[in-house]
Protein backbone atom coordinates (compact mmCIF):
# COMPACT_ATOMS: atom_id res chain seq x y z
CA UNK A 1 0.00 0.00 0.00
CA UNK A 2 1.01 3.61 -0.61
CA UNK A 3 0.38 6.10 2.19
CA UNK A 4 -0.48 9.72 1.45
CA UNK A 5 -0.80 12.53 3.98
CA UNK A 6 -3.45 15.14 3.14
CA UNK A 7 -3.46 18.46 4.99
CA UNK A 8 -6.96 19.91 5.13
CA UNK A 9 -7.86 23.58 4.85
CA UNK A 10 -8.07 23.76 8.66
CA UNK A 11 -4.63 22.18 9.12
CA UNK A 12 -5.68 18.63 10.05
CA UNK A 13 -3.48 15.78 8.80
CA UNK A 14 -5.42 12.89 7.27
CA UNK A 15 -3.69 9.70 6.17
CA UNK A 16 -4.94 7.70 3.21
CA UNK A 17 -3.77 4.38 1.85
CA UNK A 18 -4.20 3.08 -1.68
CA UNK A 19 -2.80 0.32 -3.80
CA UNK A 20 -0.01 1.19 -6.23
CA UNK A 21 -1.61 2.21 -9.52
CA UNK A 22 -4.50 4.05 -7.87
CA UNK A 23 -4.87 7.74 -8.54
CA UNK A 24 -4.39 10.33 -5.81
CA UNK A 25 -7.95 11.49 -6.47
CA UNK A 26 -9.35 8.09 -5.47
CA UNK A 27 -7.19 7.95 -2.35
CA UNK A 28 -8.40 11.39 -1.28
CA UNK A 29 -12.05 10.65 -1.95
CA UNK A 30 -11.77 7.46 0.12
CA UNK A 31 -10.95 9.58 3.20
CA UNK A 32 -13.54 12.28 2.42
CA UNK A 33 -11.22 14.97 1.11
CA UNK A 34 -13.10 17.70 -0.82
CA UNK A 35 -11.83 16.50 -4.20
CA UNK A 36 -14.84 16.41 -6.46
CA UNK A 37 -13.28 15.06 -9.65
CA UNK A 38 -16.29 16.14 -11.68
CA UNK A 39 -14.78 15.04 -15.00
CA UNK A 40 -13.74 11.63 -13.60
CA UNK A 41 -10.09 12.13 -14.49
CA UNK A 42 -10.53 13.34 -18.06
CA UNK A 43 -8.78 16.69 -17.38
CA UNK A 44 -11.90 18.65 -18.25
CA UNK A 45 -12.12 20.42 -14.89
CA UNK A 46 -9.90 21.42 -11.98
CA UNK A 47 -12.05 20.19 -9.09
CA UNK A 48 -9.32 17.83 -7.86
CA UNK A 49 -6.63 20.50 -7.55
CA UNK A 50 -4.12 19.79 -4.78
CA UNK A 51 -0.89 21.46 -3.70
CA UNK A 52 2.00 19.03 -3.49
CA UNK A 53 4.58 19.57 -0.75
CA UNK A 54 7.71 21.07 -2.33
CA UNK A 55 9.88 18.16 -1.18
CA UNK A 56 7.67 15.78 -3.20
CA UNK A 57 6.86 17.90 -6.25
CA UNK A 58 9.98 17.07 -8.27
CA UNK A 59 9.49 13.35 -7.64
CA UNK A 60 6.30 13.41 -9.73
CA UNK A 61 6.28 13.02 -13.50
CA UNK A 62 5.93 16.44 -15.13
CA UNK A 63 2.42 17.68 -15.85
CA UNK A 64 1.40 17.53 -19.50
CA UNK A 65 0.11 20.62 -21.30
CA UNK A 66 -3.57 19.65 -20.85
CA UNK A 67 -3.10 19.44 -17.08
CA UNK A 68 -1.31 22.81 -17.04
CA UNK A 69 -4.23 24.30 -19.00
CA UNK A 70 -6.74 23.03 -16.43
CA UNK A 71 -4.63 24.31 -13.55
CA UNK A 72 -4.82 27.76 -15.14
CA UNK A 73 -8.55 27.65 -14.31
CA UNK A 74 -8.14 26.53 -10.69
CA UNK A 75 -8.35 28.92 -7.74
CA UNK A 76 -5.34 29.28 -5.46
CA UNK A 77 -2.80 27.69 -7.82
CA UNK A 78 0.81 27.56 -6.66
CA UNK A 79 4.07 26.45 -8.27
CA UNK A 80 3.51 22.94 -6.88
CA UNK A 81 -0.16 22.60 -7.85
CA UNK A 82 -1.31 19.43 -9.60
CA UNK A 83 -4.55 17.68 -10.47
CA UNK A 84 -5.02 14.68 -8.19
CA UNK A 85 -6.55 12.69 -11.05
CA UNK A 86 -3.22 12.82 -12.89
CA UNK A 87 -1.03 11.52 -10.07
CA UNK A 88 -0.71 7.74 -10.19
CA UNK A 89 0.49 6.40 -6.86
CA UNK A 90 3.60 4.24 -6.92
CA UNK A 91 5.77 2.72 -4.22
CA UNK A 92 8.19 5.62 -4.81
CA UNK A 93 5.45 8.02 -3.67
CA UNK A 94 4.86 6.30 -0.32
CA UNK A 95 4.59 9.14 2.21
CA UNK A 96 3.49 11.76 -0.37
CA UNK A 97 2.28 14.97 1.26
CA UNK A 98 -0.36 17.19 -0.34
CA UNK A 99 -2.51 20.07 0.84
CA UNK A 100 -6.10 20.85 -0.03
CA UNK A 101 -6.25 24.45 -1.34
CA UNK A 102 -8.13 26.94 0.82
CA UNK A 103 -10.48 27.58 -2.11
CA UNK A 104 -11.54 23.91 -2.36
CA UNK A 105 -15.27 23.42 -2.67
CA UNK A 106 -16.79 20.01 -3.20
CA UNK A 107 -20.35 20.28 -4.42
CA UNK A 108 -20.81 16.56 -3.71
CA UNK A 109 -20.49 17.26 0.01
CA UNK A 110 -17.20 15.58 0.85
C-alpha positions in Angstrom: 0.0 0.0 0.0 1.0 3.6 -0.6 0.4 6.1 2.2 -0.5 9.7 1.5 -0.8 12.5 4.0 -3.4 15.1 3.1 -3.5 18.5 5.0 -7.0 19.9 5.1 -7.9 23.6 4.9 -8.1 23.8 8.7 -4.6 22.2 9.1 -5.7 18.6 10.0 -3.5 15.8 8.8 -5.4 12.9 7.3 -3.7 9.7 6.2 -4.9 7.7 3.2 -3.8 4.4 1.9 -4.2 3.1 -1.7 -2.8 0.3 -3.8 0.0 1.2 -6.2 -1.6 2.2 -9.5 -4.5 4.1 -7.9 -4.9 7.7 -8.5 -4.4 10.3 -5.8 -7.9 11.5 -6.5 -9.3 8.1 -5.5 -7.2 8.0 -2.3 -8.4 11.4 -1.3 -12.0 10.6 -2.0 -11.8 7.5 0.1 -11.0 9.6 3.2 -13.5 12.3 2.4 -11.2 15.0 1.1 -13.1 17.7 -0.8 -11.8 16.5 -4.2 -14.8 16.4 -6.5 -13.3 15.1 -9.7 -16.3 16.1 -11.7 -14.8 15.0 -15.0 -13.7 11.6 -13.6 -10.1 12.1 -14.5 -10.5 13.3 -18.1 -8.8 16.7 -17.4 -11.9 18.7 -18.3 -12.1 20.4 -14.9 -9.9 21.4 -12.0 -12.1 20.2 -9.1 -9.3 17.8 -7.9 -6.6 20.5 -7.6 -4.1 19.8 -4.8 -0.9 21.5 -3.7 2.0 19.0 -3.5 4.6 19.6 -0.7 7.7 21.1 -2.3 9.9 18.2 -1.2 7.7 15.8 -3.2 6.9 17.9 -6.3 10.0 17.1 -8.3 9.5 13.3 -7.6 6.3 13.4 -9.7 6.3 13.0 -13.5 5.9 16.4 -15.1 2.4 17.7 -15.9 1.4 17.5 -19.5 0.1 20.6 -21.3 -3.6 19.6 -20.8 -3.1 19.4 -17.1 -1.3 22.8 -17.0 -4.2 24.3 -19.0 -6.7 23.0 -16.4 -4.6 24.3 -13.5 -4.8 27.8 -15.1 -8.5 27.7 -14.3 -8.1 26.5 -10.7 -8.3 28.9 -7.7 -5.3 29.3 -5.5 -2.8 27.7 -7.8 0.8 27.6 -6.7 4.1 26.4 -8.3 3.5 22.9 -6.9 -0.2 22.6 -7.8 -1.3 19.4 -9.6 -4.5 17.7 -10.5 -5.0 14.7 -8.2 -6.6 12.7 -11.0 -3.2 12.8 -12.9 -1.0 11.5 -10.1 -0.7 7.7 -10.2 0.5 6.4 -6.9 3.6 4.2 -6.9 5.8 2.7 -4.2 8.2 5.6 -4.8 5.5 8.0 -3.7 4.9 6.3 -0.3 4.6 9.1 2.2 3.5 11.8 -0.4 2.3 15.0 1.3 -0.4 17.2 -0.3 -2.5 20.1 0.8 -6.1 20.9 0.0 -6.2 24.5 -1.3 -8.1 26.9 0.8 -10.5 27.6 -2.1 -11.5 23.9 -2.4 -15.3 23.4 -2.7 -16.8 20.0 -3.2 -20.4 20.3 -4.4 -20.8 16.6 -3.7 -20.5 17.3 0.0 -17.2 15.6 0.8 
